[in-house]
């Protein structure tokens, strides 16, 4: 239904008079009456009973009126959000992310977001997945980039993409041409692993404990840059998602080979927010920019 009719119907119902409603709306009574009659003809029902005192809603009219009022309310809410976004000139966001996102994904998001909304400042920290979820759940952080498997009950996912783990290696490595590799294929090669693996807390240890034990770890590090350089130098191979290696893979410096270990194929990376807090205009703007970037990236092949 046309927005003009929604306003006409609502006001006529309030005033119980077409003449009085027309006066409030600052239009002619004929215009209001014709609009209502035309709509009644299209719907095949009467919305009002005409009386000498004015008009009364019919049973069908009451149902249509409730729909109109809800539609008007929703429309006004959308207008308010749009106005907030249009008028937004400043703000601040606290963001926490897993380390890998900072290498190529986050810079692409920041390039788009900051060019459109230069007045919004950002605080960005890298943390372990568990700490990110806890911080977002407690409202200390507005937005988190995190793995969404085994989701913290205090957060909700607003968008996510598949991000399975695989083997990162050089294009000239013996396994580089494989479509996928299994546990038997990777045993015996020197590995680089995250530093927390020594404490048996890494994703790899949690998901495939028997595999982790059999890996010949040559290097432990909590810096993805160090791991990346060691792989490029052909000193090691590593089990990671593609996320932190996108640029090197796009340039052909490194290769991603899917790992056929089911628990590690089910991982997704996503944007999380508090389950109990609303998404205000500043959050909405950032999430929209992030979604546009993420939808053009492929992490699973």
Secondary structure, 3 states (H helix, E strand, C coil): CCHHHHHHHHHHHHHCCHHHHHHHHCCCHHHHHHHHHHHHHHHCCCCEEEECCEEEECHHHHHHHHHHHHHHHHHHHHHHHHHHHHHCCCEEEEEEECHHHHCCHHHHHHHHHHHHCCCEEEEEEECCHHHHHHHHHCCCCCEEEEECCCCCCCEEEEEEEECCCEEEECCCCCCCCCCEECHHHHCCCEEEEEHHHHHCCCHHHHHCHHHHHHCEEEEEECCHHHHHHHHHCCCCEEEECCHHHHHHHHHCCCEEEEECCHHHHCCEEEEEEECCCCCCHHHHHHHHHHHHHHCCCCCCC
